[in-house]
């Protein structure tokens, strides 16, 4: 049987951690408790973070959004700040798991689990999210792309917690999109997922374009060298189609029980066109042309 402590402050947490150096840190528990139940982890002292109030806040501070690591997916879904300032993240949590999972699971847990299929990860990559890590003596800041090293592998040390996620507020006229393909319409681990953040001029010319792919490699994948070819182009099906083909040649998916590597590459080639079909095709029809 595991012994569980639920400190109410960070000071209490550090004290308990010092008394129990091998203790496991638990966020929502949707992954950790399953691993202990399935005996993939031995029973251990568990330090739960759920009662530490400062880890459960969403705040806008100057030019960034600060999200505590213990903010649940449901809190993200309900937050006006996330809805208005970070819609790409809002779209992702809307299709994450079931209502019970969204009420228990946390953004910090999703990040630290470091699954290539994690729904919050592609949006956080295109948002250039920074992660504030904290121990009893100091804190440090890493970009999420540097923090996650592989499936279940991060740069979080045994005496640290993920404290906050810091996200620069996107520039004006920067629509975000999240698409997920699964074996079902709901309650499915992604076969592939795509997050996109575009910055557009008034004539729909692309000033910046970021694409992040989930379930296509050992970590979420981005290809800045391909993204840079978008700059100055006018958003169109042709441009997005070429982008998909270029990125399909660069991803490194595997075949597993959910899909083959070849099918995942096909989805990468086609998904960018969904942006046009779902959000911009009406503009093309209204103007009478497709450029």
One Martini backbone bead per residue (centre of mass of N, CA, C, O) as a GRO file, in nm:
protein
  291
    1UNK     BB    1   0.096   0.036   0.022
    2UNK     BB    2   0.043   0.362  -0.016
    3UNK     BB    3   0.162   0.675   0.097
    4UNK     BB    4  -0.026   0.979   0.154
    5UNK     BB    5   0.046   1.325   0.085
    6UNK     BB    6  -0.117   1.668   0.139
    7UNK     BB    7   0.005   1.943   0.091
    8UNK     BB    8  -0.050   2.314   0.123
    9UNK     BB    9   0.257   2.372   0.069
   10UNK     BB   10   0.575   2.401  -0.037
   11UNK     BB   11   0.714   2.369   0.233
   12UNK     BB   12   0.581   2.100   0.302
   13UNK     BB   13   0.685   1.950   0.058
   14UNK     BB   14   0.993   1.976   0.112
   15UNK     BB   15   0.987   1.834   0.382
   16UNK     BB   16   0.874   1.561   0.283
   17UNK     BB   17   1.098   1.512   0.072
   18UNK     BB   18   1.331   1.504   0.274
   19UNK     BB   19   1.207   1.258   0.436
   20UNK     BB   20   1.130   1.139   0.119
   21UNK     BB   21   1.329   1.103  -0.144
   22UNK     BB   22   1.148   0.862  -0.300
   23UNK     BB   23   0.914   1.019  -0.357
   24UNK     BB   24   0.617   1.067  -0.529
   25UNK     BB   25   0.481   1.278  -0.764
   26UNK     BB   26   0.139   1.408  -0.771
   27UNK     BB   27  -0.117   1.500  -0.951
   28UNK     BB   28  -0.395   1.357  -1.071
   29UNK     BB   29  -0.324   1.026  -1.125
   30UNK     BB   30  -0.404   0.899  -1.415
   31UNK     BB   31  -0.114   0.749  -1.435
   32UNK     BB   32   0.020   0.665  -1.166
   33UNK     BB   33  -0.206   0.481  -1.042
   34UNK     BB   34  -0.207   0.280  -1.274
   35UNK     BB   35   0.087   0.184  -1.245
   36UNK     BB   36   0.053   0.076  -0.956
   37UNK     BB   37  -0.180  -0.118  -1.010
   38UNK     BB   38   0.000  -0.264  -1.254
   39UNK     BB   39   0.303  -0.284  -1.139
   40UNK     BB   40   0.505  -0.060  -1.276
   41UNK     BB   41   0.500   0.042  -0.980
   42UNK     BB   42   0.585   0.075  -0.673
   43UNK     BB   43   0.508   0.118  -0.377
   44UNK     BB   44   0.473   0.452  -0.228
   45UNK     BB   45   0.546   0.755  -0.156
   46UNK     BB   46   0.303   1.022  -0.181
   47UNK     BB   47   0.296   1.355  -0.331
   48UNK     BB   48   0.041   1.566  -0.335
   49UNK     BB   49  -0.068   1.881  -0.515
   50UNK     BB   50  -0.384   1.963  -0.485
   51UNK     BB   51  -0.355   2.173  -0.213
   52UNK     BB   52  -0.188   2.383  -0.385
   53UNK     BB   53  -0.300   2.683  -0.476
   54UNK     BB   54  -0.065   2.808  -0.664
   55UNK     BB   55  -0.111   2.555  -0.880
   56UNK     BB   56  -0.438   2.660  -0.962
   57UNK     BB   57  -0.361   2.903  -1.161
   58UNK     BB   58  -0.485   3.165  -1.384
   59UNK     BB   59  -0.277   3.414  -1.550
   60UNK     BB   60  -0.232   3.754  -1.647
   61UNK     BB   61   0.107   3.872  -1.730
   62UNK     BB   62   0.115   4.092  -1.932
   63UNK     BB   63   0.261   3.895  -2.204
   64UNK     BB   64   0.145   3.646  -2.021
   65UNK     BB   65   0.058   3.312  -1.945
   66UNK     BB   66  -0.020   3.163  -1.627
   67UNK     BB   67   0.010   2.810  -1.540
   68UNK     BB   68  -0.058   2.590  -1.324
   69UNK     BB   69   0.020   2.255  -1.291
   70UNK     BB   70  -0.281   2.195  -1.136
   71UNK     BB   71  -0.440   2.250  -1.372
   72UNK     BB   72  -0.712   2.154  -1.517
   73UNK     BB   73  -0.873   2.078  -1.802
   74UNK     BB   74  -1.140   2.211  -1.713
   75UNK     BB   75  -1.024   2.486  -1.643
   76UNK     BB   76  -0.929   2.548  -1.927
   77UNK     BB   77  -1.212   2.523  -2.058
   78UNK     BB   78  -1.344   2.757  -1.857
   79UNK     BB   79  -1.141   2.974  -1.942
   80UNK     BB   80  -1.137   3.290  -2.074
   81UNK     BB   81  -0.835   3.315  -2.128
   82UNK     BB   82  -0.805   3.061  -2.304
   83UNK     BB   83  -1.028   3.115  -2.511
   84UNK     BB   84  -0.904   3.402  -2.613
   85UNK     BB   85  -0.571   3.361  -2.610
   86UNK     BB   86  -0.572   3.008  -2.634
   87UNK     BB   87  -0.742   2.830  -2.854
   88UNK     BB   88  -0.559   2.584  -2.917
   89UNK     BB   89  -0.576   2.471  -2.627
   90UNK     BB   90  -0.882   2.457  -2.601
   91UNK     BB   91  -0.929   2.252  -2.831
   92UNK     BB   92  -0.764   2.019  -2.702
   93UNK     BB   93  -0.923   1.983  -2.426
   94UNK     BB   94  -1.202   1.918  -2.565
   95UNK     BB   95  -1.059   1.618  -2.669
   96UNK     BB   96  -0.986   1.522  -2.377
   97UNK     BB   97  -1.118   1.264  -2.299
   98UNK     BB   98  -1.313   1.277  -2.019
   99UNK     BB   99  -1.471   1.435  -1.776
  100UNK     BB  100  -1.319   1.293  -1.541
  101UNK     BB  101  -1.035   1.344  -1.659
  102UNK     BB  102  -1.058   1.658  -1.676
  103UNK     BB  103  -1.099   1.688  -1.357
  104UNK     BB  104  -0.816   1.540  -1.281
  105UNK     BB  105  -0.641   1.624  -1.491
  106UNK     BB  106  -0.328   1.783  -1.578
  107UNK     BB  107  -0.103   1.978  -1.733
  108UNK     BB  108   0.148   1.879  -1.579
  109UNK     BB  109   0.098   1.575  -1.620
  110UNK     BB  110   0.097   1.577  -1.933
  111UNK     BB  111   0.388   1.676  -1.958
  112UNK     BB  112   0.546   1.466  -1.765
  113UNK     BB  113   0.462   1.210  -1.923
  114UNK     BB  114   0.558   1.242  -2.226
  115UNK     BB  115   0.357   1.191  -2.456
  116UNK     BB  116   0.319   1.197  -2.798
  117UNK     BB  117  -0.018   1.195  -2.741
  118UNK     BB  118  -0.045   1.451  -2.597
  119UNK     BB  119  -0.275   1.707  -2.624
  120UNK     BB  120  -0.114   1.966  -2.505
  121UNK     BB  121   0.162   1.969  -2.659
  122UNK     BB  122   0.135   2.094  -2.943
  123UNK     BB  123   0.030   2.372  -2.846
  124UNK     BB  124   0.283   2.436  -2.667
  125UNK     BB  125   0.484   2.440  -2.899
  126UNK     BB  126   0.352   2.674  -3.075
  127UNK     BB  127   0.361   2.868  -2.803
  128UNK     BB  128   0.637   2.860  -2.661
  129UNK     BB  129   0.660   2.717  -2.395
  130UNK     BB  130   0.734   2.768  -2.058
  131UNK     BB  131   0.912   2.604  -1.784
  132UNK     BB  132   0.874   2.611  -1.436
  133UNK     BB  133   1.119   2.505  -1.216
  134UNK     BB  134   1.113   2.365  -0.874
  135UNK     BB  135   1.274   2.399  -0.565
  136UNK     BB  136   1.377   2.477  -0.247
  137UNK     BB  137   1.608   2.695  -0.378
  138UNK     BB  138   1.503   2.702  -0.690
  139UNK     BB  139   1.477   2.816  -1.034
  140UNK     BB  140   1.372   2.726  -1.377
  141UNK     BB  141   1.385   2.773  -1.744
  142UNK     BB  142   1.207   2.588  -2.002
  143UNK     BB  143   1.149   2.471  -2.290
  144UNK     BB  144   0.952   2.223  -2.397
  145UNK     BB  145   1.148   2.116  -2.625
  146UNK     BB  146   1.380   2.067  -2.399
  147UNK     BB  147   1.236   1.895  -2.172
  148UNK     BB  148   1.156   1.686  -2.384
  149UNK     BB  149   1.322   1.364  -2.480
  150UNK     BB  150   1.083   1.146  -2.453
  151UNK     BB  151   0.918   0.883  -2.363
  152UNK     BB  152   0.895   0.971  -2.032
  153UNK     BB  153   1.118   1.207  -2.089
  154UNK     BB  154   1.289   1.438  -1.873
  155UNK     BB  155   1.442   1.730  -1.695
  156UNK     BB  156   1.328   1.634  -1.431
  157UNK     BB  157   1.409   1.629  -1.118
  158UNK     BB  158   1.370   1.470  -0.808
  159UNK     BB  159   1.360   1.782  -0.661
  160UNK     BB  160   1.125   1.860  -0.859
  161UNK     BB  161   0.882   2.084  -1.000
  162UNK     BB  162   0.617   2.179  -1.180
  163UNK     BB  163   0.495   2.502  -1.156
  164UNK     BB  164   0.490   2.659  -1.447
  165UNK     BB  165   0.323   2.794  -1.732
  166UNK     BB  166   0.471   2.997  -1.993
  167UNK     BB  167   0.283   3.215  -2.222
  168UNK     BB  168   0.293   3.384  -2.490
  169UNK     BB  169   0.114   3.615  -2.636
  170UNK     BB  170  -0.021   3.629  -2.916
  171UNK     BB  171  -0.048   3.784  -3.183
  172UNK     BB  172  -0.229   3.942  -3.374
  173UNK     BB  173  -0.379   3.751  -3.597
  174UNK     BB  174  -0.364   3.436  -3.440
  175UNK     BB  175  -0.465   3.159  -3.535
  176UNK     BB  176  -0.585   2.847  -3.398
  177UNK     BB  177  -0.523   2.481  -3.436
  178UNK     BB  178  -0.693   2.155  -3.374
  179UNK     BB  179  -0.613   1.814  -3.467
  180UNK     BB  180  -0.772   1.483  -3.434
  181UNK     BB  181  -0.690   1.136  -3.475
  182UNK     BB  182  -0.905   0.855  -3.422
  183UNK     BB  183  -1.091   0.559  -3.367
  184UNK     BB  184  -1.263   0.783  -3.239
  185UNK     BB  185  -1.444   1.074  -3.154
  186UNK     BB  186  -1.394   0.966  -2.855
  187UNK     BB  187  -1.191   0.851  -2.615
  188UNK     BB  188  -0.901   0.891  -2.773
  189UNK     BB  189  -0.612   0.811  -2.885
  190UNK     BB  190  -0.394   0.936  -3.092
  191UNK     BB  191  -0.278   0.886  -3.409
  192UNK     BB  192  -0.301   1.201  -3.466
  193UNK     BB  193  -0.166   1.540  -3.431
  194UNK     BB  194  -0.248   1.903  -3.478
  195UNK     BB  195  -0.081   2.211  -3.445
  196UNK     BB  196  -0.169   2.564  -3.509
  197UNK     BB  197   0.006   2.883  -3.577
  198UNK     BB  198  -0.103   3.191  -3.708
  199UNK     BB  199   0.017   3.483  -3.886
  200UNK     BB  200  -0.185   3.747  -4.025
  201UNK     BB  201  -0.262   3.941  -4.260
  202UNK     BB  202  -0.519   4.108  -4.408
  203UNK     BB  203  -0.456   3.926  -4.688
  204UNK     BB  204  -0.345   3.636  -4.575
  205UNK     BB  205  -0.063   3.666  -4.516
  206UNK     BB  206   0.223   3.507  -4.396
  207UNK     BB  207   0.417   3.580  -4.102
  208UNK     BB  208   0.346   3.307  -3.939
  209UNK     BB  209   0.427   2.944  -3.891
  210UNK     BB  210   0.302   2.674  -3.681
  211UNK     BB  211   0.387   2.318  -3.642
  212UNK     BB  212   0.254   2.035  -3.455
  213UNK     BB  213   0.328   1.683  -3.384
  214UNK     BB  214   0.150   1.396  -3.291
  215UNK     BB  215   0.242   1.065  -3.319
  216UNK     BB  216   0.541   1.096  -3.512
  217UNK     BB  217   0.727   1.040  -3.255
  218UNK     BB  218   0.905   1.059  -2.957
  219UNK     BB  219   0.811   1.350  -3.013
  220UNK     BB  220   0.722   1.636  -3.071
  221UNK     BB  221   0.695   1.790  -3.399
  222UNK     BB  222   0.913   2.025  -3.569
  223UNK     BB  223   0.968   2.246  -3.883
  224UNK     BB  224   1.112   2.540  -3.936
  225UNK     BB  225   1.215   2.515  -4.233
  226UNK     BB  226   0.921   2.488  -4.341
  227UNK     BB  227   0.774   2.722  -4.205
  228UNK     BB  228   0.948   2.950  -4.348
  229UNK     BB  229   0.813   2.908  -4.638
  230UNK     BB  230   0.542   3.072  -4.564
  231UNK     BB  231   0.660   3.338  -4.570
  232UNK     BB  232   0.454   3.553  -4.778
  233UNK     BB  233   0.229   3.374  -4.817
  234UNK     BB  234  -0.078   3.288  -4.930
  235UNK     BB  235  -0.340   3.152  -4.811
  236UNK     BB  236  -0.382   2.807  -4.924
  237UNK     BB  237  -0.426   2.496  -5.047
  238UNK     BB  238  -0.153   2.476  -5.189
  239UNK     BB  239   0.030   2.555  -4.954
  240UNK     BB  240  -0.076   2.338  -4.752
  241UNK     BB  241  -0.016   2.091  -4.927
  242UNK     BB  242   0.292   2.129  -4.947
  243UNK     BB  243   0.346   2.122  -4.649
  244UNK     BB  244   0.245   1.835  -4.594
  245UNK     BB  245   0.446   1.691  -4.780
  246UNK     BB  246   0.706   1.788  -4.640
  247UNK     BB  247   0.637   1.674  -4.350
  248UNK     BB  248   0.593   1.373  -4.427
  249UNK     BB  249   0.911   1.336  -4.493
  250UNK     BB  250   1.004   1.400  -4.168
  251UNK     BB  251   0.866   1.211  -4.016
  252UNK     BB  252   0.872   0.932  -3.739
  253UNK     BB  253   0.680   0.693  -3.746
  254UNK     BB  254   0.493   0.425  -3.619
  255UNK     BB  255   0.386   0.102  -3.582
  256UNK     BB  256   0.068   0.008  -3.441
  257UNK     BB  257  -0.240  -0.070  -3.313
  258UNK     BB  258  -0.364   0.204  -3.445
  259UNK     BB  259  -0.125   0.239  -3.674
  260UNK     BB  260   0.049   0.309  -3.943
  261UNK     BB  261   0.306   0.481  -4.073
  262UNK     BB  262   0.175   0.539  -4.349
  263UNK     BB  263  -0.087   0.666  -4.238
  264UNK     BB  264   0.045   0.896  -4.084
  265UNK     BB  265   0.174   1.031  -4.329
  266UNK     BB  266  -0.090   1.087  -4.474
  267UNK     BB  267  -0.208   1.275  -4.257
  268UNK     BB  268   0.010   1.489  -4.270
  269UNK     BB  269  -0.048   1.567  -4.572
  270UNK     BB  270  -0.368   1.650  -4.506
  271UNK     BB  271  -0.428   1.830  -4.247
  272UNK     BB  272  -0.369   2.128  -4.336
  273UNK     BB  273  -0.633   2.145  -4.515
  274UNK     BB  274  -0.835   2.173  -4.276
  275UNK     BB  275  -0.801   2.469  -4.230
  276UNK     BB  276  -0.940   2.558  -4.490
  277UNK     BB  277  -1.207   2.391  -4.480
  278UNK     BB  278  -1.298   2.501  -4.176
  279UNK     BB  279  -1.208   2.842  -4.207
  280UNK     BB  280  -1.161   2.954  -4.541
  281UNK     BB  281  -1.353   2.865  -4.780
  282UNK     BB  282  -1.568   3.096  -4.762
  283UNK     BB  283  -1.381   3.320  -4.864
  284UNK     BB  284  -1.331   3.201  -5.143
  285UNK     BB  285  -1.630   3.194  -5.236
  286UNK     BB  286  -1.687   3.501  -5.199
  287UNK     BB  287  -1.445   3.588  -5.410
  288UNK     BB  288  -1.427   3.358  -5.653
  289UNK     BB  289  -1.159   3.222  -5.529
  290UNK     BB  290  -0.848   3.009  -5.436
  291UNK     BB  291  -0.592   3.201  -5.327
   0.00000   0.00000   0.00000
